[in-house]
Amino acid sequence: MFAQVNIEGMRNNDLETSNLSIEFNTNFEKSSEEDFEFLSLIRYNYLFKNKATLLAVVENEYKYQKDSELKNVVDNKGLLHIRYVYPLDHLSIESFGQIEFDDFRSIIRRNLFGLGIRYSKETKLLDSLFYGVGMMHEFEKYDVNPLVKKELIKSTSYVTLSKQLNSNIYLGSTSYIQFDVSNIDQYRILNISELAVKVSERIDIKFNIDIRYDAKPVIGNIENTYSNFSIGIVLFI
C-alpha cells in the first residue's frame, strides 16, 4: 500500500519547468478467495513566471477481498491536495488546501486549509533542509453512531530533509507535529520517509514508510499509533 502522502516529498525545490508524474500499483490474486488492490498517485508541479509554484496531488487506494458469496471492501481512501508557494528573499509564503476520505479510519470527509512560512537552512551533510510553521483550519466528519464532527484550529510545523546518496538512489524524510491551539494535549506526530531507486530515465521504484501517533484519536476504537510500509512504481512523463 501507499503510505500517507508525503506532500513535502512531492515538491521539486529546483523546479525549472512544469512537470507531471504518475505512480501506480495493482495486485490481483485468485484462489479460493479473490484479492484485488489498485493504487494511484498523480503529482503536478507548475512553475509561474514569477517563480511561484503550484503543487497538485491526487491519491487513491482501493482494495477488496471476495469469496463465492461476499465482496468485502478492505480499504477505500482518496485525497486531493493543492499548495501554492510564493518565494521571497530568504523564505517562502505558502497556502494549502486538502480534501480526503478514508473508510479504514471511518473518515467520511476531512477538509483543511491554511497558511504558513517555509525557510531553508544550509548544511554540508544534506542536499536540502527545510523548516515550516503555519496555522490551519481542520474539519473532520466520522462515520460512527452517533455521527462525530470535529472542527479545530491547529498549529502545524515540519522539518524535511533530502539526500541524493548516489546517481540512482534518493532519500527523503519529513516529520510533522500538529496540535489544537485550544488544547495542546491533543496533538499528532508524523514521520513519512521514502527511498527512491532509479531504474531508467523515466521510471523509479519507491519504498515508503509512514509512522504516526495521535495522542487523542477522535474515535475511541482507533489505535494511537499507526504505521505503514509500501512499494510503488513512479512514471515520469
SETI-152617 format. One line per 5 residues: number of its first residue (from 1); their letters; for each residue x, y, z of N, C-alpha, C. Coordinates in nm, 4 decimals. Layout:
residues N
NUM) A) X,Y,Z,X,Y,Z,X,Y,Z; ...
***
This chain:
residues 237
1) MFAQV) 0.0833,-0.1187,0.0000,0.0000,0.0000,0.0000,0.0875,0.1247,0.0000; 0.0326,0.2328,-0.0543,0.1000,0.3601,-0.0413,0.0870,0.4083,0.1026; 0.1870,0.4782,0.1488,0.1787,0.5405,0.2803,0.1002,0.6705,0.2683; 0.0741,0.7296,0.3849,0.0221,0.8650,0.3864,0.1041,0.9510,0.2912; 0.0374,1.0287,0.2067,0.1090,1.1067,0.1067,0.2019,1.2078,0.1722
6) NIEGM) 0.3282,1.2046,0.1329,0.4260,1.2989,0.1844,0.4267,1.4204,0.0934; 0.3500,1.5224,0.1287,0.3388,1.6404,0.0442,0.4742,1.7079,0.0283; 0.5514,1.7114,0.1359,0.6844,1.7726,0.1269,0.7719,1.6975,0.0264; 0.7598,1.5668,0.0236,0.8378,1.4884,-0.0708,0.7932,1.5070,-0.2143; 0.6732,1.5614,-0.2334,0.6216,1.5852,-0.3678,0.6795,1.7108,-0.4315
11) RNNDL) 0.7360,1.7986,-0.3518,0.7867,1.9244,-0.4056,0.9088,1.9003,-0.4930; 0.9282,1.9923,-0.5883,1.0527,1.9991,-0.6619,1.1163,2.1327,-0.6268; 1.2154,2.1302,-0.5373,1.2731,2.2546,-0.4859,1.3594,2.3276,-0.5879; 1.4002,2.2581,-0.6942,1.4802,2.3200,-0.8004,1.4029,2.3188,-0.9315; 1.2737,2.3464,-0.9214,1.1867,2.3374,-1.0371,1.2283,2.4381,-1.1448
16) ETSNL) 1.2567,2.3876,-1.2645,1.2919,2.4731,-1.3774,1.1835,2.4738,-1.4836; 1.0957,2.3779,-1.4776,0.9837,2.3719,-1.5702,0.8701,2.2928,-1.5054; 0.7495,2.3108,-1.5532,0.6362,2.2345,-1.5007,0.6529,2.0866,-1.5348; 0.6011,1.9990,-1.4472,0.6148,1.8558,-1.4750,0.5009,1.7775,-1.4134; 0.4816,1.6581,-1.4656,0.3751,1.5678,-1.4222,0.4346,1.4303,-1.4006
21) SIEFN) 0.3978,1.3642,-1.2886,0.4404,1.2259,-1.2655,0.3201,1.1437,-1.2195; 0.3224,1.0163,-1.2557,0.2133,0.9244,-1.2226,0.2732,0.8003,-1.1571; 0.2198,0.7643,-1.0418,0.2642,0.6459,-0.9681,0.1457,0.5523,-0.9524; 0.1661,0.4235,-0.9804,0.0544,0.3304,-0.9724,0.1025,0.1925,-0.9306; 0.0086,0.1145,-0.8788,0.0383,-0.0224,-0.8394,-0.0927,-0.0987,-0.8384
26) TNFEK) -0.0905,-0.2208,-0.8884,-0.2101,-0.3034,-0.8844,-0.1711,-0.4473,-0.8536; -0.2601,-0.5182,-0.7877,-0.2320,-0.6557,-0.7483,-0.3620,-0.7352,-0.7530; -0.3572,-0.8530,-0.8153,-0.4753,-0.9392,-0.8238,-0.4337,-1.0821,-0.7935; -0.5032,-1.1443,-0.6977,-0.4758,-1.2828,-0.6612,-0.6070,-1.3603,-0.6629; -0.6016,-1.4836,-0.7156,-0.7209,-1.5661,-0.7269,-0.6906,-1.7067,-0.6784
31) SSEED) -0.7615,-1.7510,-0.5751,-0.7543,-1.8891,-0.5283,-0.8950,-1.9240,-0.4822; -0.9094,-1.9681,-0.3572,-1.0444,-1.9867,-0.3037,-1.1107,-1.8516,-0.2780; -1.0256,-1.7475,-0.2625,-1.0732,-1.6108,-0.2490,-1.0104,-1.5241,-0.3572; -1.0745,-1.4107,-0.3844,-1.0238,-1.3160,-0.4831,-0.9805,-1.1887,-0.4113; -0.8538,-1.1511,-0.4306,-0.7999,-1.0287,-0.3706,-0.7600,-0.9326,-0.4823
36) FEFLS) -0.8054,-0.8084,-0.4707,-0.7716,-0.7070,-0.5709,-0.7311,-0.5781,-0.5009; -0.6256,-0.5148,-0.5531,-0.5776,-0.3896,-0.4963,-0.5329,-0.2974,-0.6099; -0.5760,-0.1711,-0.6035,-0.5332,-0.0714,-0.7020,-0.4984,0.0587,-0.6301; -0.3832,0.1145,-0.6649,-0.3375,0.2377,-0.6028,-0.2866,0.3315,-0.7118; -0.3140,0.4597,-0.6962,-0.2656,0.5572,-0.7931,-0.2266,0.6858,-0.7211
41) LIRYN) -0.1282,0.7536,-0.7766,-0.0792,0.8786,-0.7201,-0.0336,0.9675,-0.8352; -0.0969,1.0831,-0.8495,-0.0658,1.1773,-0.9566,-0.0137,1.3066,-0.8944; 0.0970,1.3553,-0.9470,0.1575,1.4791,-0.8966,0.1826,1.5739,-1.0137; 0.1425,1.7004,-0.9943,0.1662,1.8019,-1.0970,0.2296,1.9247,-1.0324; 0.3478,1.9628,-1.0793,0.4169,2.0839,-1.0373,0.4089,2.1869,-1.1488
46) YLFKN) 0.3587,2.3073,-1.1167,0.3500,2.4128,-1.2180,0.4338,2.5320,-1.1736; 0.5181,2.5808,-1.2634,0.6065,2.6928,-1.2351,0.5547,2.8187,-1.3031; 0.5276,2.9237,-1.2225,0.4839,3.0520,-1.2762,0.6050,3.1365,-1.3170; 0.5791,3.2421,-1.3944,0.6872,3.3287,-1.4413,0.7567,3.4011,-1.3263; 0.6838,3.4271,-1.2161,0.7429,3.4951,-1.1000,0.8115,3.3978,-1.0044
51) KATLL) 0.8312,3.2718,-1.0492,0.8974,3.1649,-0.9731,0.8101,3.1055,-0.8624; 0.6868,3.1531,-0.8511,0.5929,3.0864,-0.7610,0.5592,2.9484,-0.8182; 0.5181,2.8563,-0.7315,0.4863,2.7206,-0.7763,0.3490,2.6774,-0.7259; 0.2857,2.5927,-0.8037,0.1594,2.5302,-0.7658,0.1792,2.3795,-0.7693; 0.1470,2.3140,-0.6587,0.1576,2.1685,-0.6493,0.0186,2.1094,-0.6312
56) AVVEN) -0.0169,2.0135,-0.7163,-0.1446,1.9427,-0.7038,-0.1172,1.7934,-0.6939; -0.1781,1.7280,-0.5956,-0.1581,1.5848,-0.5717,-0.2948,1.5175,-0.5610; -0.3113,1.4073,-0.6333,-0.4330,1.3263,-0.6251,-0.3917,1.1828,-0.5939; -0.4467,1.1262,-0.4877,-0.4141,0.9890,-0.4477,-0.5412,0.9092,-0.4286; -0.5359,0.7807,-0.4648,-0.6486,0.6908,-0.4403,-0.5957,0.5511,-0.4081
61) EYKYQ) -0.6626,0.4850,-0.3148,-0.6274,0.3477,-0.2792,-0.7561,0.2685,-0.2596; -0.7651,0.1543,-0.3290,-0.8863,0.0724,-0.3226,-0.8468,-0.0741,-0.3166; -0.9063,-0.1475,-0.2230,-0.8741,-0.2884,-0.2069,-0.9969,-0.3649,-0.1615; -1.0181,-0.4841,-0.2217,-1.1300,-0.5677,-0.1750,-1.0888,-0.7141,-0.1721; -1.1618,-0.7932,-0.0936,-1.1491,-0.9385,-0.0884,-1.2866,-0.9974,-0.1179
66) KDSEL) -1.2882,-1.1059,-0.1952,-1.4168,-1.1608,-0.2402,-1.4116,-1.3121,-0.2386; -1.5147,-1.3740,-0.1811,-1.5295,-1.5181,-0.1912,-1.6538,-1.5466,-0.2744; -1.7033,-1.6680,-0.2705,-1.8167,-1.7062,-0.3560,-1.9462,-1.6349,-0.3187; -1.9539,-1.5826,-0.1970,-2.0795,-1.5237,-0.1511,-2.0712,-1.3753,-0.1190; -1.9534,-1.3256,-0.0837,-1.9451,-1.1907,-0.0290,-1.8236,-1.1162,-0.0823
71) KNVVD) -1.8434,-0.9887,-0.1144,-1.7343,-0.8992,-0.1517,-1.7149,-0.7990,-0.0388; -1.5944,-0.7959,0.0158,-1.5646,-0.7101,0.1291,-1.4598,-0.6064,0.0895; -1.4995,-0.4781,0.0923,-1.4068,-0.3699,0.0619,-1.3192,-0.3476,0.1850; -1.1909,-0.3786,0.1734,-1.0983,-0.3707,0.2854,-1.0504,-0.2281,0.3067; -1.0244,-0.1581,0.1968,-0.9694,-0.0237,0.2078,-1.0182,0.0608,0.0913
76) NKGLL) -1.0579,0.1836,0.1208,-1.1019,0.2760,0.0172,-1.0768,0.4171,0.0677; -0.9800,0.4848,0.0072,-0.9492,0.6203,0.0514,-0.8958,0.7026,-0.0651; -0.9104,0.8337,-0.0517,-0.8639,0.9230,-0.1565,-0.8305,1.0590,-0.0995; -0.7515,1.1348,-0.1761,-0.7042,1.2634,-0.1279,-0.6760,1.3564,-0.2461; -0.7099,1.4827,-0.2277,-0.6723,1.5897,-0.3201,-0.6047,1.6994,-0.2382
81) HIRYV) -0.4825,1.7366,-0.2764,-0.4078,1.8403,-0.2063,-0.3571,1.9421,-0.3074; -0.3773,2.0703,-0.2772,-0.3285,2.1789,-0.3622,-0.2507,2.2770,-0.2749; -0.1315,2.3170,-0.3241,-0.0455,2.4067,-0.2465,0.0171,2.5107,-0.3397; 0.0089,2.6376,-0.2977,0.0687,2.7479,-0.3734,0.1796,2.8099,-0.2895; 0.2976,2.8257,-0.3477,0.4145,2.8765,-0.2755,0.4680,2.9996,-0.3479
86) YPLDH) 0.4797,3.1092,-0.2727,0.5325,3.2340,-0.3291,0.6676,3.2640,-0.2641; 0.7761,3.2686,-0.3426,0.9090,3.2869,-0.2844,0.9405,3.4332,-0.2547; 1.0082,3.4562,-0.1411,1.0640,3.5862,-0.1064,1.2161,3.5717,-0.0995; 1.2860,3.6697,-0.0438,1.4325,3.6657,-0.0445,1.4897,3.5470,0.0313; 1.4456,3.5269,0.1555,1.5049,3.4229,0.2401,1.4043,3.3176,0.2864
91) LSIES) 1.2798,3.3320,0.2455,1.1781,3.2356,0.2847,1.0666,3.2356,0.1811; 0.9675,3.1511,0.2031,0.8527,3.1421,0.1134,0.7238,3.1477,0.1949; 0.6208,3.2046,0.1353,0.4871,3.2039,0.1942,0.4037,3.1020,0.1172; 0.3336,3.0148,0.1898,0.2563,2.9116,0.1219,0.1138,2.9041,0.1758; 0.0229,2.8723,0.0865,-0.1166,2.8456,0.1226,-0.1517,2.7068,0.0713
96) FGQIE) -0.2410,2.6374,0.1403,-0.2702,2.4995,0.1022,-0.4130,2.4629,0.1398; -0.4646,2.3642,0.0691,-0.5967,2.3101,0.0971,-0.5980,2.1613,0.0667; -0.6837,2.0879,0.1362,-0.6872,1.9425,0.1193,-0.8270,1.8891,0.1458; -0.8671,1.7909,0.0659,-0.9918,1.7178,0.0847,-0.9589,1.5695,0.0809; -1.0095,1.4926,0.1764,-0.9815,1.3489,0.1754,-1.0930,1.2696,0.2420
101) FDDFR) -1.0952,1.1395,0.2126,-1.1819,1.0439,0.2821,-1.1015,0.9177,0.3069; -1.1405,0.8415,0.4085,-1.0670,0.7205,0.4442,-1.1621,0.6259,0.5173; -1.2120,0.5256,0.4459,-1.3071,0.4323,0.5062,-1.2439,0.3527,0.6197; -1.1150,0.3200,0.6077,-1.0480,0.2397,0.7105,-1.0488,0.3110,0.8449; -1.0277,0.4434,0.8430,-1.0289,0.5223,0.9664,-1.1649,0.5868,0.9916
106) SIIRR) -1.2677,0.5443,0.9164,-1.4063,0.5913,0.9329,-1.4214,0.7405,0.9061; -1.3320,0.7969,0.8248,-1.3409,0.9398,0.7924,-1.4252,0.9570,0.6674; -1.5440,1.0150,0.6839,-1.6285,1.0454,0.5693,-1.5692,1.1606,0.4896; -1.5233,1.2615,0.5621,-1.4623,1.3767,0.4958,-1.3678,1.4476,0.5915; -1.2550,1.4893,0.5401,-1.1599,1.5720,0.6149,-1.1175,1.6860,0.5234
111) NLFGL) -1.1519,1.8064,0.5621,-1.1152,1.9249,0.4857,-1.0197,2.0093,0.5694; -0.9204,2.0667,0.5041,-0.8340,2.1611,0.5754,-0.7805,2.2663,0.4791; -0.7547,2.3830,0.5325,-0.6865,2.4876,0.4572,-0.6042,2.5700,0.5549; -0.4955,2.6286,0.5050,-0.4090,2.7016,0.5963,-0.3059,2.7860,0.5252; -0.2274,2.8570,0.6063,-0.1187,2.9431,0.5607,0.0056,2.9128,0.6420
116) GIRYS) 0.1221,2.9330,0.5799,0.2451,2.9056,0.6531,0.3647,2.9760,0.5933; 0.4760,2.9632,0.6645,0.6046,3.0165,0.6215,0.7032,2.9001,0.6146; 0.7840,2.8994,0.5117,0.8808,2.7922,0.4881,1.0179,2.8551,0.4641; 1.1191,2.8023,0.5304,1.2525,2.8567,0.5091,1.3555,2.7437,0.5092; 1.4691,2.7687,0.4469,1.5701,2.6648,0.4295,1.6923,2.6941,0.5154
121) KETKL) 1.7690,2.5901,0.5403,1.8928,2.6028,0.6162,2.0030,2.5286,0.5401; 2.1150,2.5942,0.5212,2.2265,2.5312,0.4510,2.2967,2.4300,0.5410; 2.3344,2.3167,0.4827,2.4055,2.2126,0.5549,2.4934,2.1355,0.4581; 2.6101,2.0931,0.5031,2.7018,2.0195,0.4172,2.6657,1.8718,0.4078; 2.5937,1.8215,0.5086,2.5631,1.6791,0.5123,2.4462,1.6416,0.4223
126) LDSLF) 2.3551,1.7369,0.3974,2.2332,1.7090,0.3225,2.2263,1.7956,0.1973; 2.1470,1.7492,0.1005,2.1236,1.8296,-0.0188,2.0257,1.9424,0.0097; 1.9299,1.9180,0.0985,1.8335,2.0221,0.1347,1.7804,1.9987,0.2752; 1.7499,2.1075,0.3444,1.6912,2.1026,0.4775,1.5967,2.2216,0.4901; 1.4672,2.1935,0.5127,1.3662,2.2977,0.5193,1.2881,2.2862,0.6507
131) YGVGM) 1.2467,2.4030,0.7000,1.1579,2.4113,0.8152,1.0317,2.4859,0.7724; 0.9199,2.4495,0.8339,0.7952,2.5183,0.8048,0.7096,2.5305,0.9287; 0.6403,2.6431,0.9421,0.5445,2.6650,1.0508,0.4203,2.7290,0.9904; 0.3047,2.6997,1.0493,0.1824,2.7570,0.9963,0.0629,2.7301,1.0847; -0.0514,2.7773,1.0387,-0.1798,2.7558,1.1058,-0.2779,2.7022,1.0031
136) MHEFE) -0.3681,2.6166,1.0489,-0.4675,2.5623,0.9568,-0.6010,2.5374,1.0275; -0.7062,2.5438,0.9471,-0.8410,2.5091,0.9933,-0.8714,2.3684,0.9446; -0.9162,2.2823,1.0343,-0.9413,2.1424,1.0008,-1.0838,2.1034,1.0396; -1.1521,2.0381,0.9458,-1.2861,1.9842,0.9713,-1.2856,1.8352,0.9408; -1.3343,1.7552,1.0354,-1.3414,1.6104,1.0167,-1.4817,1.5603,1.0494
141) KYDVN) -1.5290,1.4653,0.9680,-1.6598,1.4032,0.9881,-1.6417,1.2521,0.9847; -1.6831,1.1841,1.0934,-1.6577,1.0408,1.1097,-1.7870,0.9603,1.0989; -1.7758,0.8443,1.0345,-1.8887,0.7548,1.0131,-1.9035,0.6603,1.1312; -1.9545,0.7133,1.2410,-1.9820,0.6339,1.3604,-2.1221,0.6699,1.4094; -2.1689,0.5921,1.5056,-2.3029,0.6164,1.5602,-2.2913,0.6513,1.7085
146) PLVKK) -2.3276,0.7768,1.7466,-2.3772,0.8841,1.6604,-2.2659,0.9480,1.5770; -2.3051,1.0196,1.4719,-2.2110,1.0847,1.3815,-2.1235,1.1839,1.4586; -1.9924,1.1810,1.4306,-1.8983,1.2695,1.5001,-1.8432,1.3721,1.4017; -1.8496,1.5001,1.4418,-1.7894,1.6080,1.3646,-1.6902,1.6827,1.4527; -1.5775,1.7189,1.3943,-1.4735,1.7875,1.4695,-1.4221,1.9041,1.3869
151) ELIKS) -1.4139,2.0220,1.4504,-1.3652,2.1416,1.3817,-1.2627,2.2093,1.4715; -1.1371,2.2236,1.4202,-1.0271,2.2716,1.5024,-0.9433,2.3743,1.4278; -0.8785,2.4608,1.5045,-0.7709,2.5449,1.4543,-0.6407,2.4843,1.5064; -0.5503,2.4518,1.4161,-0.4290,2.3797,1.4553,-0.3034,2.4559,1.4158; -0.2012,2.4384,1.4983,-0.0660,2.4780,1.4612,0.0001,2.3592,1.3926
156) TSYVT) 0.0729,2.3856,1.2857,0.1416,2.2788,1.2152,0.2856,2.3188,1.1881; 0.3784,2.2303,1.2181,0.5211,2.2556,1.1964,0.5834,2.1307,1.1361; 0.6868,2.1511,1.0555,0.7526,2.0358,0.9956,0.8995,2.0655,0.9689; 0.9765,1.9584,0.9549,1.1142,1.9661,0.9080,1.1292,1.8580,0.8013; 1.1880,1.8939,0.6896,1.2047,1.7988,0.5794,1.3470,1.8031,0.5281
161) LSKQL) 1.4002,1.6876,0.4974,1.5386,1.6780,0.4515,1.5478,1.5805,0.3350; 1.6530,1.5976,0.2552,1.6739,1.5075,0.1423,1.8223,1.4904,0.1164; 1.8564,1.3748,0.0567,1.9953,1.3450,0.0251,2.0004,1.2521,-0.0956; 2.0722,1.2930,-0.1983,2.0986,1.2061,-0.3127,2.2199,1.1217,-0.2776; 2.1957,0.9946,-0.2410,2.3034,0.9088,-0.1929,2.4033,0.8751,-0.3026
166) NSNIY) 2.3531,0.8535,-0.4229,2.4373,0.8406,-0.5417,2.3513,0.8764,-0.6623; 2.3978,0.8503,-0.7815,2.3250,0.8939,-0.9006,2.1901,0.8248,-0.9174; 2.1695,0.7123,-0.8483,2.0463,0.6347,-0.8674,1.9594,0.6216,-0.7423; 2.0082,0.6650,-0.6274,1.9340,0.6439,-0.5026,1.9126,0.7769,-0.4312; 1.7866,0.8019,-0.3951,1.7472,0.9266,-0.3282,1.6778,0.8933,-0.1966
171) LGSTS) 1.7089,0.9687,-0.0908,1.6464,0.9511,0.0399,1.5809,1.0819,0.0831; 1.4576,1.0733,0.1280,1.3866,1.1910,0.1774,1.3055,1.1574,0.3007; 1.2920,1.2533,0.3925,1.2174,1.2296,0.5160,1.1549,1.3598,0.5646; 1.0324,1.3512,0.6132,0.9617,1.4669,0.6680,0.8963,1.4289,0.7994; 0.9131,1.5139,0.9006,0.8478,1.4949,1.0310,0.7576,1.6137,1.0591
176) YIQFD) 0.6366,1.5841,1.1050,0.5380,1.6868,1.1347,0.4986,1.6790,1.2822; 0.4578,1.7920,1.3377,0.3852,1.7947,1.4640,0.2717,1.8947,1.4495; 0.1506,1.8517,1.4835,0.0320,1.9358,1.4734,-0.0433,1.9272,1.6058; -0.0920,2.0430,1.6544,-0.1700,2.0385,1.7780,-0.2803,2.1434,1.7749; -0.3861,2.1127,1.8491,-0.5003,2.2020,1.8645,-0.4573,2.3220,1.9487
181) VSNID) -0.4739,2.4435,1.8955,-0.4271,2.5622,1.9679,-0.5060,2.5853,2.0963; -0.6259,2.5286,2.1072,-0.7057,2.5455,2.2285,-0.6835,2.4335,2.3297; -0.6101,2.3283,2.2877,-0.5832,2.2147,2.3766,-0.4560,2.1457,2.3286; -0.3419,2.1843,2.3823,-0.2145,2.1325,2.3329,-0.1937,1.9847,2.3645; -0.2794,1.9274,2.4520,-0.2717,1.7838,2.4785,-0.3251,1.7020,2.3615
186) QYRIL) -0.3969,1.7674,2.2706,-0.4491,1.6989,2.1519,-0.3548,1.7286,2.0349; -0.2652,1.6340,2.0053,-0.1624,1.6577,1.9047,-0.1393,1.5309,1.8228; -0.0752,1.5503,1.7080,-0.0354,1.4405,1.6201,0.1113,1.4580,1.5832; 0.1844,1.3472,1.5792,0.3223,1.3456,1.5335,0.3313,1.2454,1.4186; 0.3930,1.2863,1.3090,0.4031,1.2010,1.1919,0.5454,1.2029,1.1369
191) NISEL) 0.5882,1.0901,1.0842,0.7102,1.0847,1.0057,0.6823,1.0048,0.8792; 0.7187,1.0628,0.7656,0.6996,0.9981,0.6365,0.8336,1.0001,0.5639; 0.8860,0.8824,0.5336,1.0169,0.8731,0.4698,1.0078,0.7884,0.3437; 1.0986,0.8167,0.2501,1.0982,0.7430,0.1246,1.2403,0.7208,0.0743; 1.2568,0.6103,0.0052,1.3818,0.5768,-0.0617,1.3463,0.5442,-0.2059
196) AVKVS) 1.4004,0.6227,-0.2997,1.3694,0.6039,-0.4415,1.4922,0.5522,-0.5150; 1.4726,0.4503,-0.5975,1.5800,0.3903,-0.6759,1.5467,0.4069,-0.8239; 1.6333,0.4739,-0.8971,1.6105,0.4978,-1.0394,1.6493,0.3744,-1.1190; 1.5545,0.3228,-1.1979,1.5815,0.2053,-1.2817,1.5936,0.2429,-1.4292; 1.5410,0.3614,-1.4655,1.5575,0.4134,-1.6011,1.5367,0.5637,-1.5961
201) ERIDI) 1.5475,0.6291,-1.7105,1.5345,0.7742,-1.7164,1.3964,0.8204,-1.6702; 1.2936,0.7385,-1.6902,1.1564,0.7793,-1.6603,1.0870,0.6911,-1.5563; 1.1572,0.5983,-1.4966,1.0936,0.5064,-1.4013,1.1768,0.4959,-1.2739; 1.1104,0.5125,-1.1585,1.1704,0.4900,-1.0268,1.0919,0.3828,-0.9523; 1.1605,0.3091,-0.8675,1.0940,0.2245,-0.7680,1.1076,0.2943,-0.6337
206) KFNID) 0.9956,0.3089,-0.5634,0.9951,0.3876,-0.4410,0.9491,0.3035,-0.3216; 1.0257,0.3119,-0.2125,0.9927,0.2451,-0.0869,0.9510,0.3536,0.0130; 0.8337,0.3373,0.0732,0.7803,0.4377,0.1646,0.7513,0.3770,0.3013; 0.7736,0.4556,0.4055,0.7317,0.4162,0.5408,0.6642,0.5360,0.6068; 0.5528,0.5096,0.6708,0.4702,0.6131,0.7329,0.4428,0.5708,0.8769
211) IRYDA) 0.4828,0.6547,0.9723,0.4580,0.6281,1.1141,0.3914,0.7514,1.1736; 0.2821,0.7316,1.2465,0.2154,0.8462,1.3063,0.1629,0.8113,1.4455; 0.1514,0.9141,1.5282,0.0997,0.8982,1.6639,-0.0031,1.0076,1.6880; -0.1219,0.9662,1.7301,-0.2302,1.0598,1.7613,-0.2578,1.0481,1.9114; -0.2308,1.1556,1.9867,-0.2433,1.1496,2.1328,-0.3867,1.1214,2.1764
216) KPVIG) -0.4837,1.1819,2.1060,-0.6247,1.1624,2.1407,-0.7072,1.1430,2.0147; -0.7137,1.0186,1.9638,-0.7955,0.9938,1.8444,-0.9405,1.0348,1.8671; -1.0033,1.0865,1.7630,-1.1425,1.1318,1.7749,-1.2333,1.0147,1.8083; -1.2056,0.8972,1.7490,-1.2844,0.7768,1.7756,-1.2045,0.6863,1.8681; -1.2694,0.6388,1.9719,-1.2002,0.5629,2.0754,-1.1418,0.4312,2.0292
221) NIENT) -1.2001,0.3682,1.9248,-1.1517,0.2365,1.8828,-1.0367,0.2453,1.7820; -0.9869,0.3650,1.7515,-0.8716,0.3818,1.6642,-0.7452,0.3833,1.7488; -0.6456,0.3069,1.7094,-0.5207,0.2999,1.7838,-0.4475,0.4340,1.7799; -0.3728,0.4626,1.8871,-0.2931,0.5857,1.8910,-0.1822,0.5858,1.7870; -0.1223,0.4682,1.7644,-0.0078,0.4573,1.6747,-0.0472,0.3826,1.5477
226) YSNFS) 0.0012,0.4349,1.4343,-0.0274,0.3747,1.3039,0.1020,0.3705,1.2244; 0.1276,0.2600,1.1531,0.2445,0.2515,1.0674,0.2082,0.1792,0.9381; 0.2810,0.2117,0.8324,0.2505,0.1542,0.7021,0.3777,0.1513,0.6176; 0.3988,0.0424,0.5443,0.5125,0.0309,0.4525,0.4584,0.0007,0.3140; 0.5174,0.0616,0.2124,0.4675,0.0420,0.0767,0.5814,0.0448,-0.0234
231) IGIVL) 0.5553,-0.0179,-0.1395,0.6464,-0.0146,-0.2534,0.5662,0.0254,-0.3763; 0.6181,0.1170,-0.4554,0.5450,0.1624,-0.5725,0.6376,0.1920,-0.6891; 0.5785,0.2125,-0.8059,0.6500,0.2481,-0.9274,0.6115,0.3908,-0.9650; 0.7097,0.4738,-0.9957,0.6861,0.6123,-1.0358,0.7216,0.6266,-1.1837; 0.6253,0.6803,-1.2605,0.6462,0.7055,-1.4019,0.6512,0.8556,-1.4260
236) FI) 0.7598,0.9054,-1.4821,0.7764,1.0478,-1.5122,0.7417,1.0730,-1.6583; 0.6531,1.1693,-1.6785,0.6043,1.1991,-1.8129,0.6581,1.3335,-1.8595
***
